[in-house]
């Protein structure tokens, strides 16, 4: 949110009791102790700027660090008569402004680093939904629009977060852009399960020719087949599956979806190669430490405080009303 521009400067009298008297023609000090201070009319708010008060300058910088340098120099440092005086005011306040800017840069980096860690699997799910949209659903729409596209043969969702894997899988299946079917792979009857997949793919192609809608087949426990390459029979069946899935998208307008919490190193390597499972999605559930959570919370609170910094404790006036400084004057920042 960008702070609104400052509209003008005024010299106004202020006494130590914040009691002011003013007419439209002149200023009338309330007592011999009255002094003149520089004030900035900021969309009906008045700020005092004391270039010799570090605390005042620090608070001022926290309000206006988002303004560009030229604006600060021309609008906030123009009260001095001499050019050197204006430059001195500018140099003074920019020390504080640049400190705030540097602090915001560090806070941003810290938040970006710790945020995904604190969010855990939730962050992974959000990010991977975007990946699926880009890599799967966008090509689907492009194909419908008659544009060149490459729809994945297979989608593999894996990781150590069962809940996250299930949530992402269910989200994909819930999308209306595809026709979904779900079957269970039976390790005791692997050939029968492969035949069932083939029949579903043939049906999916017939459905596509009529509806122009692709099919997503979720095969539960398929990881049991693709990690059973320690026997000759297992390797033969895996070979048949590889031939089947390698061109399933082009031949049958179908994509196979497999989810697993097994390590990818346990799979027969080629069975989950990129020419078969083009889209691989990993969901983790690494929990942040207490120190990481506290560090993130502190950085986020300070970042939010500075990004949303706004005048507080200020009375406003309407230009159409009878004008009186006592209605809007003093604000401590």
Secondary structure, 3 states (H helix, E strand, C coil): CCCCCCCEEEEEEECCCCCCEECCCCEECCCCCCEEEEEEEECCEEEECCCCCHHHHHHHHHHHCCCCHHHHHHHHCCCCCCHHHHHHHHHHHHHHHHHHHHHHHHHHHHHHHHHHHHHCHHHHHHHHHHHHHHHHHHHHHHHHCCCCCCCCCEEEEEECCHHHHHHHHHHHHHCCCCEEEEEECCHHHHHHHHHHHHHHHHHHHHHHHHHCCCEEEEEECHHHHHCCCCCHHHHHHHHHHHHHHCCHHHHHCEEEEEEECCCHHHCCHHHHCCCCCCEEEEECCCCCCHHHHHHHHHHHHHHHHHHCCCCCCCCCCCCCCCCCHHHCCCCCC
